[in-house]
Amino acid sequence: MNVRITFRHMDSSEAVKTHAKQKLTKLQKFLREPMTAKVTLSLDKLAHVAETHIASGGSRHEAKETSDDMYTSIDKVMAKLERQIRGDKGVKQAKKKRSGKTLRGGKAPAVVPVAMPVAPIAKKAAKKKATASPSKASKKKKTQSR
């Protein structure tokens, strides 16, 4: 896990750094691959802003939160990121289920094709198309020869 913490318009603090790192290590358990995180902690007038970008494998997540306290901002940002990661994980699992692959890497279940009976109405429509096509072709030939 690679974490880079940047302070803007405020002095750096070891307590804030350790708090942010602890929260990020809790997010790592939701990700399969090691993550790289960029945390920017800044002070805009009286508002404490925490902005985080996380990349792990092919997935990227980012969140920004503002509050009156820096620790509260960090906690809210991490909650947002956790929701994003959980949602992304759920989407991936749903796509795997729809594709027919199993989640544990086993064989896909066998799909047996079933022949559907043709309705009598569909047979009549097919006959009409078969008989109508030669006359249309002859009309086209006549118009092209003129």
C-alpha positions in Angstrom: 0.0 0.0 0.0 1.4 3.3 -1.1 0.0 6.4 0.6 0.9 10.0 -0.2 -0.5 12.7 2.2 -0.3 16.3 1.2 -1.1 19.3 3.4 -2.1 22.6 1.8 -2.4 25.9 3.7 -1.8 24.2 7.0 0.9 22.6 9.1 1.5 18.9 8.8 0.6 16.8 11.9 1.7 13.3 12.7 -1.7 12.6 14.5 -3.6 13.5 11.4 -1.3 11.5 9.2 -1.7 8.4 11.3 -5.5 8.8 11.5 -5.7 9.0 7.7 -3.4 6.0 7.2 -5.4 3.9 9.7 -8.6 4.6 7.8 -6.9 3.8 4.5 -5.7 0.4 5.8 -9.3 -0.5 6.6 -10.2 0.2 3.0 -7.5 -2.1 1.7 -9.4 -5.2 2.9 -12.1 -4.5 0.3 -9.7 -4.4 -2.6 -8.0 -7.5 -4.1 -4.9 -5.7 -5.3 -2.5 -3.3 -3.5 -3.7 0.3 -3.6 -2.1 3.6 -4.1 -3.7 6.5 -2.3 -3.2 10.3 -2.7 -4.7 12.2 0.2 -4.9 16.0 0.1 -5.8 17.8 3.4 -6.3 21.5 3.0 -7.8 24.5 4.8 -10.2 26.8 2.9 -10.9 29.8 5.1 -12.6 28.1 8.0 -13.5 24.8 6.2 -11.3 21.7 6.6 -11.2 19.8 3.3 -10.1 16.2 2.7 -9.7 14.9 -0.8 -8.7 11.4 -1.6 -7.9 9.5 -4.8 -7.5 5.7 -4.7 -6.2 3.4 -7.5 -6.2 -0.4 -7.2 -5.7 -2.5 -10.2 -8.1 -1.2 -12.8 -10.5 0.6 -10.5 -10.2 4.2 -9.5 -12.1 6.0 -6.7 -12.2 9.5 -5.5 -14.0 11.6 -2.9 -14.0 15.0 -1.4 -15.5 16.2 1.9 -15.6 19.5 3.8 -16.4 20.0 7.5 -15.4 22.1 10.5 -13.0 19.5 11.8 -10.2 17.7 9.9 -10.8 14.4 11.6 -14.5 14.5 10.7 -13.6 15.3 7.1 -11.3 12.3 6.9 -13.9 10.0 8.4 -16.6 11.2 5.9 -14.3 10.8 2.9 -13.4 7.3 4.0 -17.0 6.4 4.4 -17.7 7.7 0.9 -14.8 5.7 -0.5 -16.0 2.5 1.3 -19.4 2.9 -0.3 -17.9 3.4 -3.7 -15.7 0.3 -3.4 -18.5 -1.9 -2.1 -20.8 -0.7 -4.9 -18.1 -1.4 -7.5 -17.4 -4.8 -6.1 -21.2 -5.6 -6.2 -21.3 -4.5 -9.9 -18.4 -6.8 -10.8 -20.0 -9.8 -9.1 -23.3 -9.1 -10.8 -21.6 -9.0 -14.2 -19.9 -12.3 -13.5 -23.2 -13.9 -12.6 -24.8 -12.6 -15.8 -21.9 -13.8 -18.0 -22.4 -17.4 -16.7 -19.0 -17.7 -15.0 -18.9 -18.8 -11.4 -17.4 -16.5 -8.8 -15.0 -19.1 -7.5 -13.4 -19.9 -10.8 -15.2 -23.2 -11.5 -16.8 -24.3 -14.7 -19.8 -22.5 -16.1 -23.1 -24.3 -15.8 -24.2 -26.1 -18.9 -26.9 -24.4 -20.9 -29.1 -26.8 -22.9 -30.8 -25.2 -26.0 -34.5 -25.8 -26.3 -36.2 -25.8 -29.7 -39.2 -23.5 -29.5 -42.3 -24.6 -31.6 -43.2 -22.3 -34.5 -46.6 -20.7 -34.2 -49.0 -21.3 -37.2 -49.2 -17.5 -37.8 -45.4 -17.3 -38.2 -45.6 -20.1 -40.9 -48.2 -18.2 -42.9 -46.0 -15.0 -42.7 -43.0 -17.0 -43.9 -45.0 -18.4 -46.9 -46.1 -14.9 -47.9 -42.6 -13.6 -47.8 -41.4 -16.5 -49.9 -44.0 -15.9 -52.6 -43.8 -12.1 -52.6 -40.0 -11.9 -53.1 -39.8 -13.1 -56.8 -42.4 -10.6 -57.9 -40.5 -7.8 -56.2 -37.3 -8.9 -57.8 -38.8 -8.9 -61.3 -40.2 -5.4 -60.8 -36.8 -4.2 -59.8 -35.3 -5.7 -62.9 -37.9 -4.0 -65.1 -37.2 -0.6 -63.5 -33.4 -1.0 -63.9 -33.6 -1.9 -67.6 -35.5 1.3 -68.5 
